[in-house]
Amino acid sequence: MLHLPPGAKRDLGRLITRIDAEFERRTLPEPNYIELAMFGWWWTRMRER
């Protein structure tokens, strides 16, 4: 995927986790927001393995 230093990956993970949490609070997100949330979901699943 992305070749980033460990610190950047951790920050990106935090950002995506925050986006994912925000997405779960919203019932009708903006269309382009869905892609970010799906990426966040995928990212967290990949990180758990």
PDB file of N, H, CA, C and O in Angstrom:
ATOM      1  N   MET A   1       0.839  -1.189   0.000  1.00  0.00           N
ATOM      2  CA  MET A   1       0.000   0.000   0.000  1.00  0.00           C
ATOM      3  C   MET A   1       0.881   1.250   0.000  1.00  0.00           C
ATOM      4  O   MET A   1       1.642   1.473  -0.942  1.00  0.00           O
ATOM      5  N   LEU A   2       0.783   2.053   1.039  1.00  0.00           N
ATOM      6  H   LEU A   2       0.165   1.871   1.805  1.00  0.00           H
ATOM      7  CA  LEU A   2       1.595   3.261   1.145  1.00  0.00           C
ATOM      8  C   LEU A   2       2.894   2.956   1.867  1.00  0.00           C
ATOM      9  O   LEU A   2       2.913   2.214   2.849  1.00  0.00           O
ATOM     10  N   HIS A   3       3.966   3.529   1.378  1.00  0.00           N
ATOM     11  H   HIS A   3       3.951   4.132   0.580  1.00  0.00           H
ATOM     12  CA  HIS A   3       5.254   3.345   2.045  1.00  0.00           C
ATOM     13  C   HIS A   3       5.535   4.588   2.880  1.00  0.00           C
ATOM     14  O   HIS A   3       6.049   5.590   2.382  1.00  0.00           O
ATOM     15  N   LEU A   4       5.192   4.501   4.146  1.00  0.00           N
ATOM     16  H   LEU A   4       4.774   3.688   4.551  1.00  0.00           H
ATOM     17  CA  LEU A   4       5.343   5.633   5.060  1.00  0.00           C
ATOM     18  C   LEU A   4       6.181   5.222   6.258  1.00  0.00           C
ATOM     19  O   LEU A   4       6.228   4.041   6.600  1.00  0.00           O
ATOM     20  N   PRO A   5       6.840   6.169   6.897  1.00  0.00           N
ATOM     21  CA  PRO A   5       7.536   5.843   8.146  1.00  0.00           C
ATOM     22  C   PRO A   5       6.528   5.419   9.213  1.00  0.00           C
ATOM     23  O   PRO A   5       5.371   5.835   9.166  1.00  0.00           O
ATOM     24  N   PRO A   6       6.955   4.591  10.180  1.00  0.00           N
ATOM     25  CA  PRO A   6       6.039   4.072  11.213  1.00  0.00           C
ATOM     26  C   PRO A   6       5.204   5.140  11.901  1.00  0.00           C
ATOM     27  O   PRO A   6       4.015   4.931  12.143  1.00  0.00           O
ATOM     28  N   GLY A   7       5.801   6.272  12.217  1.00  0.00           N
ATOM     29  H   GLY A   7       6.766   6.442  12.020  1.00  0.00           H
ATOM     30  CA  GLY A   7       5.063   7.343  12.886  1.00  0.00           C
ATOM     31  C   GLY A   7       3.927   7.880  12.029  1.00  0.00           C
ATOM     32  O   GLY A   7       2.839   8.166  12.530  1.00  0.00           O
ATOM     33  N   ALA A   8       4.189   8.015  10.728  1.00  0.00           N
ATOM     34  H   ALA A   8       5.072   7.782  10.321  1.00  0.00           H
ATOM     35  CA  ALA A   8       3.159   8.518   9.811  1.00  0.00           C
ATOM     36  C   ALA A   8       2.020   7.510   9.697  1.00  0.00           C
ATOM     37  O   ALA A   8       0.850   7.889   9.653  1.00  0.00           O
ATOM     38  N   LYS A   9       2.370   6.223   9.649  1.00  0.00           N
ATOM     39  H   LYS A   9       3.321   5.916   9.685  1.00  0.00           H
ATOM     40  CA  LYS A   9       1.332   5.188   9.578  1.00  0.00           C
ATOM     41  C   LYS A   9       0.466   5.212  10.826  1.00  0.00           C
ATOM     42  O   LYS A   9      -0.752   5.045  10.749  1.00  0.00           O
ATOM     43  N   ARG A  10       1.092   5.419  11.972  1.00  0.00           N
ATOM     44  H   ARG A  10       2.081   5.555  12.035  1.00  0.00           H
ATOM     45  CA  ARG A  10       0.337   5.467  13.229  1.00  0.00           C
ATOM     46  C   ARG A  10      -0.615   6.662  13.233  1.00  0.00           C
ATOM     47  O   ARG A  10      -1.774   6.540  13.630  1.00  0.00           O
ATOM     48  N   ASP A  11      -0.115   7.820  12.786  1.00  0.00           N
ATOM     49  H   ASP A  11       0.826   7.919  12.463  1.00  0.00           H
ATOM     50  CA  ASP A  11      -0.960   9.016  12.722  1.00  0.00           C
ATOM     51  C   ASP A  11      -2.096   8.832  11.729  1.00  0.00           C
ATOM     52  O   ASP A  11      -3.230   9.234  11.990  1.00  0.00           O
ATOM     53  N   LEU A  12      -1.787   8.221  10.583  1.00  0.00           N
ATOM     54  H   LEU A  12      -0.866   7.894  10.371  1.00  0.00           H
ATOM     55  CA  LEU A  12      -2.813   7.953   9.578  1.00  0.00           C
ATOM     56  C   LEU A  12      -3.867   7.019  10.147  1.00  0.00           C
ATOM     57  O   LEU A  12      -5.064   7.202   9.926  1.00  0.00           O
ATOM     58  N   GLY A  13      -3.405   6.015  10.885  1.00  0.00           N
ATOM     59  H   GLY A  13      -2.433   5.867  11.065  1.00  0.00           H
ATOM     60  CA  GLY A  13      -4.337   5.089  11.532  1.00  0.00           C
ATOM     61  C   GLY A  13      -5.253   5.799  12.512  1.00  0.00           C
ATOM     62  O   GLY A  13      -6.450   5.517  12.567  1.00  0.00           O
ATOM     63  N   ARG A  14      -4.691   6.722  13.289  1.00  0.00           N
ATOM     64  H   ARG A  14      -3.719   6.950  13.245  1.00  0.00           H
ATOM     65  CA  ARG A  14      -5.502   7.492  14.245  1.00  0.00           C
ATOM     66  C   ARG A  14      -6.531   8.348  13.522  1.00  0.00           C
ATOM     67  O   ARG A  14      -7.693   8.417  13.921  1.00  0.00           O
ATOM     68  N   LEU A  15      -6.082   9.002  12.447  1.00  0.00           N
ATOM     69  H   LEU A  15      -5.138   8.947  12.124  1.00  0.00           H
ATOM     70  CA  LEU A  15      -6.981   9.853  11.665  1.00  0.00           C
ATOM     71  C   LEU A  15      -8.133   9.037  11.094  1.00  0.00           C
ATOM     72  O   LEU A  15      -9.292   9.442  11.171  1.00  0.00           O
ATOM     73  N   ILE A  16      -7.803   7.887  10.521  1.00  0.00           N
ATOM     74  H   ILE A  16      -6.861   7.557  10.459  1.00  0.00           H
ATOM     75  CA  ILE A  16      -8.823   7.025   9.924  1.00  0.00           C
ATOM     76  C   ILE A  16      -9.768   6.484  10.982  1.00  0.00           C
ATOM     77  O   ILE A  16     -10.970   6.368  10.743  1.00  0.00           O
ATOM     78  N   THR A  17      -9.231   6.151  12.152  1.00  0.00           N
ATOM     79  H   THR A  17      -8.255   6.245  12.346  1.00  0.00           H
ATOM     80  CA  THR A  17     -10.088   5.677  13.247  1.00  0.00           C
ATOM     81  C   THR A  17     -11.084   6.759  13.637  1.00  0.00           C
ATOM     82  O   THR A  17     -12.252   6.473  13.900  1.00  0.00           O
ATOM     83  N   ARG A  18     -10.619   7.997  13.674  1.00  0.00           N
ATOM     84  H   ARG A  18      -9.670   8.230  13.460  1.00  0.00           H
ATOM     85  CA  ARG A  18     -11.491   9.127  14.005  1.00  0.00           C
ATOM     86  C   ARG A  18     -12.558   9.319  12.928  1.00  0.00           C
ATOM     87  O   ARG A  18     -13.724   9.556  13.242  1.00  0.00           O
ATOM     88  N   ILE A  19     -12.162   9.217  11.673  1.00  0.00           N
ATOM     89  H   ILE A  19     -11.215   9.025  11.418  1.00  0.00           H
ATOM     90  CA  ILE A  19     -13.110   9.326  10.555  1.00  0.00           C
ATOM     91  C   ILE A  19     -14.148   8.208  10.652  1.00  0.00           C
ATOM     92  O   ILE A  19     -15.340   8.436  10.449  1.00  0.00           O
ATOM     93  N   ASP A  20     -13.677   6.996  10.966  1.00  0.00           N
ATOM     94  H   ASP A  20     -12.708   6.811  11.131  1.00  0.00           H
ATOM     95  CA  ASP A  20     -14.562   5.840  11.078  1.00  0.00           C
ATOM     96  C   ASP A  20     -15.573   6.045  12.202  1.00  0.00           C
ATOM     97  O   ASP A  20     -16.751   5.725  12.046  1.00  0.00           O
ATOM     98  N   ALA A  21     -15.116   6.574  13.329  1.00  0.00           N
ATOM     99  H   ALA A  21     -14.159   6.834  13.456  1.00  0.00           H
ATOM    100  CA  ALA A  21     -16.017   6.834  14.462  1.00  0.00           C
ATOM    101  C   ALA A  21     -17.053   7.890  14.085  1.00  0.00           C
ATOM    102  O   ALA A  21     -18.229   7.766  14.428  1.00  0.00           O
ATOM    103  N   GLU A  22     -16.617   8.917  13.385  1.00  0.00           N
ATOM    104  H   GLU A  22     -15.662   9.018  13.106  1.00  0.00           H
ATOM    105  CA  GLU A  22     -17.532   9.966  12.930  1.00  0.00           C
ATOM    106  C   GLU A  22     -18.555   9.385  11.955  1.00  0.00           C
ATOM    107  O   GLU A  22     -19.738   9.724  12.003  1.00  0.00           O
ATOM    108  N   PHE A  23     -18.085   8.510  11.076  1.00  0.00           N
ATOM    109  H   PHE A  23     -17.125   8.234  11.036  1.00  0.00           H
ATOM    110  CA  PHE A  23     -18.964   7.866  10.097  1.00  0.00           C
ATOM    111  C   PHE A  23     -20.067   7.065  10.788  1.00  0.00           C
ATOM    112  O   PHE A  23     -21.222   7.089  10.364  1.00  0.00           O
ATOM    113  N   GLU A  24     -19.702   6.359  11.852  1.00  0.00           N
ATOM    114  H   GLU A  24     -18.764   6.339  12.197  1.00  0.00           H
ATOM    115  CA  GLU A  24     -20.684   5.550  12.577  1.00  0.00           C
ATOM    116  C   GLU A  24     -21.754   6.416  13.237  1.00  0.00           C
ATOM    117  O   GLU A  24     -22.882   5.962  13.427  1.00  0.00           O
ATOM    118  N   ARG A  25     -21.414   7.660  13.591  1.00  0.00           N
ATOM    119  H   ARG A  25     -20.497   8.029  13.436  1.00  0.00           H
ATOM    120  CA  ARG A  25     -22.391   8.564  14.204  1.00  0.00           C
ATOM    121  C   ARG A  25     -23.374   9.127  13.191  1.00  0.00           C
ATOM    122  O   ARG A  25     -24.507   9.464  13.535  1.00  0.00           O
ATOM    123  N   ARG A  26     -22.937   9.226  11.941  1.00  0.00           N
ATOM    124  H   ARG A  26     -22.017   8.952  11.662  1.00  0.00           H
ATOM    125  CA  ARG A  26     -23.790   9.816  10.901  1.00  0.00           C
ATOM    126  C   ARG A  26     -24.671   8.749  10.263  1.00  0.00           C
ATOM    127  O   ARG A  26     -24.239   7.613  10.066  1.00  0.00           O
ATOM    128  N   THR A  27     -25.890   9.114   9.947  1.00  0.00           N
ATOM    129  H   THR A  27     -26.241  10.037  10.107  1.00  0.00           H
ATOM    130  CA  THR A  27     -26.788   8.163   9.287  1.00  0.00           C
ATOM    131  C   THR A  27     -26.708   8.309   7.772  1.00  0.00           C
ATOM    132  O   THR A  27     -26.754   7.313   7.050  1.00  0.00           O
ATOM    133  N   LEU A  28     -26.589   9.548   7.283  1.00  0.00           N
ATOM    134  H   LEU A  28     -26.552  10.357   7.870  1.00  0.00           H
ATOM    135  CA  LEU A  28     -26.493   9.790   5.843  1.00  0.00           C
ATOM    136  C   LEU A  28     -25.256  10.635   5.535  1.00  0.00           C
ATOM    137  O   LEU A  28     -25.352  11.854   5.390  1.00  0.00           O
ATOM    138  N   PRO A  29     -24.093   9.982   5.436  1.00  0.00           N
ATOM    139  CA  PRO A  29     -22.861  10.721   5.152  1.00  0.00           C
ATOM    140  C   PRO A  29     -22.802  11.194   3.698  1.00  0.00           C
ATOM    141  O   PRO A  29     -23.562  10.718   2.854  1.00  0.00           O
ATOM    142  N   GLU A  30     -21.907  12.119   3.415  1.00  0.00           N
ATOM    143  H   GLU A  30     -21.290  12.505   4.100  1.00  0.00           H
ATOM    144  CA  GLU A  30     -21.694  12.578   2.050  1.00  0.00           C
ATOM    145  C   GLU A  30     -21.132  11.410   1.237  1.00  0.00           C
ATOM    146  O   GLU A  30     -20.393  10.582   1.769  1.00  0.00           O
ATOM    147  N   PRO A  31     -21.484  11.342  -0.059  1.00  0.00           N
ATOM    148  CA  PRO A  31     -21.017  10.222  -0.896  1.00  0.00           C
ATOM    149  C   PRO A  31     -19.504  10.005  -0.865  1.00  0.00           C
ATOM    150  O   PRO A  31     -19.051   8.864  -0.785  1.00  0.00           O
ATOM    151  N   ASN A  32     -18.712  11.085  -0.928  1.00  0.00           N
ATOM    152  H   ASN A  32     -19.080  12.013  -0.993  1.00  0.00           H
ATOM    153  CA  ASN A  32     -17.257  10.902  -0.925  1.00  0.00           C
ATOM    154  C   ASN A  32     -16.743  10.486   0.456  1.00  0.00           C
ATOM    155  O   ASN A  32     -15.627   9.981   0.580  1.00  0.00           O
ATOM    156  N   TYR A  33     -17.550  10.697   1.479  1.00  0.00           N
ATOM    157  H   TYR A  33     -18.457  11.107   1.379  1.00  0.00           H
ATOM    158  CA  TYR A  33     -17.168  10.307   2.838  1.00  0.00           C
ATOM    159  C   TYR A  33     -17.246   8.797   3.016  1.00  0.00           C
ATOM    160  O   TYR A  33     -16.499   8.218   3.805  1.00  0.00           O
ATOM    161  N   ILE A  34     -18.151   8.167   2.281  1.00  0.00           N
ATOM    162  H   ILE A  34     -18.758   8.637   1.641  1.00  0.00           H
ATOM    163  CA  ILE A  34     -18.321   6.711   2.365  1.00  0.00           C
ATOM    164  C   ILE A  34     -17.024   6.005   1.972  1.00  0.00           C
ATOM    165  O   ILE A  34     -16.626   5.029   2.607  1.00  0.00           O
ATOM    166  N   GLU A  35     -16.373   6.500   0.929  1.00  0.00           N
ATOM    167  H   GLU A  35     -16.696   7.294   0.413  1.00  0.00           H
ATOM    168  CA  GLU A  35     -15.113   5.889   0.497  1.00  0.00           C
ATOM    169  C   GLU A  35     -14.064   5.957   1.596  1.00  0.00           C
ATOM    170  O   GLU A  35     -13.353   4.982   1.841  1.00  0.00           O
ATOM    171  N   LEU A  36     -13.966   7.099   2.255  1.00  0.00           N
ATOM    172  H   LEU A  36     -14.543   7.891   2.056  1.00  0.00           H
ATOM    173  CA  LEU A  36     -13.012   7.245   3.361  1.00  0.00           C
ATOM    174  C   LEU A  36     -13.343   6.280   4.492  1.00  0.00           C
ATOM    175  O   LEU A  36     -12.449   5.662   5.071  1.00  0.00           O
ATOM    176  N   ALA A  37     -14.622   6.155   4.802  1.00  0.00           N
ATOM    177  H   ALA A  37     -15.348   6.657   4.332  1.00  0.00           H
ATOM    178  CA  ALA A  37     -15.038   5.273   5.888  1.00  0.00           C
ATOM    179  C   ALA A  37     -14.765   3.812   5.527  1.00  0.00           C
ATOM    180  O   ALA A  37     -14.336   3.033   6.377  1.00  0.00           O
ATOM    181  N   MET A  38     -15.011   3.442   4.277  1.00  0.00           N
ATOM    182  H   MET A  38     -15.360   4.075   3.586  1.00  0.00           H
ATOM    183  CA  MET A  38     -14.738   2.074   3.838  1.00  0.00           C
ATOM    184  C   MET A  38     -13.241   1.792   3.907  1.00  0.00           C
ATOM    185  O   MET A  38     -12.824   0.709   4.319  1.00  0.00           O
ATOM    186  N   PHE A  39     -12.436   2.773   3.503  1.00  0.00           N
ATOM    187  H   PHE A  39     -12.775   3.652   3.168  1.00  0.00           H
ATOM    188  CA  PHE A  39     -10.989   2.618   3.603  1.00  0.00           C
ATOM    189  C   PHE A  39     -10.573   2.476   5.060  1.00  0.00           C
ATOM    190  O   PHE A  39      -9.698   1.675   5.389  1.00  0.00           O
ATOM    191  N   GLY A  40     -11.204   3.256   5.929  1.00  0.00           N
ATOM    192  H   GLY A  40     -11.914   3.906   5.661  1.00  0.00           H
ATOM    193  CA  GLY A  40     -10.918   3.170   7.361  1.00  0.00           C
ATOM    194  C   GLY A  40     -11.271   1.808   7.924  1.00  0.00           C
ATOM    195  O   GLY A  40     -10.542   1.255   8.747  1.00  0.00           O
ATOM    196  N   TRP A  41     -12.402   1.268   7.472  1.00  0.00           N
ATOM    197  H   TRP A  41     -12.995   1.717   6.803  1.00  0.00           H
ATOM    198  CA  TRP A  41     -12.826  -0.061   7.917  1.00  0.00           C
ATOM    199  C   TRP A  41     -11.807  -1.103   7.467  1.00  0.00           C
ATOM    200  O   TRP A  41     -11.388  -1.960   8.245  1.00  0.00           O
ATOM    201  N   TRP A  42     -11.410  -1.011   6.180  1.00  0.00           N
ATOM    202  H   TRP A  42     -11.750  -0.315   5.548  1.00  0.00           H
ATOM    203  CA  TRP A  42     -10.446  -1.960   5.631  1.00  0.00           C
ATOM    204  C   TRP A  42      -9.105  -1.839   6.360  1.00  0.00           C
ATOM    205  O   TRP A  42      -8.473  -2.840   6.698  1.00  0.00           O
ATOM    206  N   TRP A  43      -8.685  -0.585   6.595  1.00  0.00           N
ATOM    207  H   TRP A  43      -9.199   0.227   6.320  1.00  0.00           H
ATOM    208  CA  TRP A  43      -7.405  -0.335   7.250  1.00  0.00           C
ATOM    209  C   TRP A  43      -7.367  -0.949   8.648  1.00  0.00           C
ATOM    210  O   TRP A  43      -6.380  -1.581   9.024  1.00  0.00           O
ATOM    211  N   THR A  44      -8.447  -0.761   9.419  1.00  0.00           N
ATOM    212  H   THR A  44      -9.248  -0.248   9.113  1.00  0.00           H
ATOM    213  CA  THR A  44      -8.467  -1.306  10.780  1.00  0.00           C
ATOM    214  C   THR A  44      -8.482  -2.828  10.743  1.00  0.00           C
ATOM    215  O   THR A  44      -7.854  -3.468  11.586  1.00  0.00           O
ATOM    216  N   ARG A  45      -9.194  -3.423   9.776  1.00  0.00           N
ATOM    217  H   ARG A  45      -9.705  -2.903   9.092  1.00  0.00           H
ATOM    218  CA  ARG A  45      -9.214  -4.889   9.666  1.00  0.00           C
ATOM    219  C   ARG A  45      -7.826  -5.417   9.316  1.00  0.00           C
ATOM    220  O   ARG A  45      -7.390  -6.432   9.859  1.00  0.00           O
ATOM    221  N   MET A  46      -7.133  -4.732   8.412  1.00  0.00           N
ATOM    222  H   MET A  46      -7.487  -3.907   7.971  1.00  0.00           H
ATOM    223  CA  MET A  46      -5.791  -5.161   8.013  1.00  0.00           C
ATOM    224  C   MET A  46      -4.807  -5.014   9.174  1.00  0.00           C
ATOM    225  O   MET A  46      -3.914  -5.845   9.342  1.00  0.00           O
ATOM    226  N   ARG A  47      -4.968  -3.972   9.962  1.00  0.00           N
ATOM    227  H   ARG A  47      -5.693  -3.297   9.826  1.00  0.00           H
ATOM    228  CA  ARG A  47      -4.055  -3.736  11.089  1.00  0.00           C
ATOM    229  C   ARG A  47      -4.255  -4.759  12.200  1.00  0.00           C
ATOM    230  O   ARG A  47      -3.325  -5.039  12.956  1.00  0.00           O
ATOM    231  N   GLU A  48      -5.455  -5.319  12.309  1.00  0.00           N
ATOM    232  H   GLU A  48      -6.211  -5.091  11.695  1.00  0.00           H
ATOM    233  CA  GLU A  48      -5.728  -6.289  13.369  1.00  0.00           C
ATOM    234  C   GLU A  48      -5.041  -7.629  13.111  1.00  0.00           C
ATOM    235  O   GLU A  48      -4.823  -8.406  14.040  1.00  0.00           O
ATOM    236  N   ARG A  49      -4.696  -7.899  11.839  1.00  0.00           N
ATOM    237  H   ARG A  49      -4.873  -7.267  11.084  1.00  0.00           H
ATOM    238  CA  ARG A  49      -4.092  -9.197  11.502  1.00  0.00           C
ATOM    239  C   ARG A  49      -2.597  -9.222  11.748  1.00  0.00           C
ATOM    240  O   ARG A  49      -1.950 -10.243  11.512  1.00  0.00           O
TER     241      ARG A  49
END
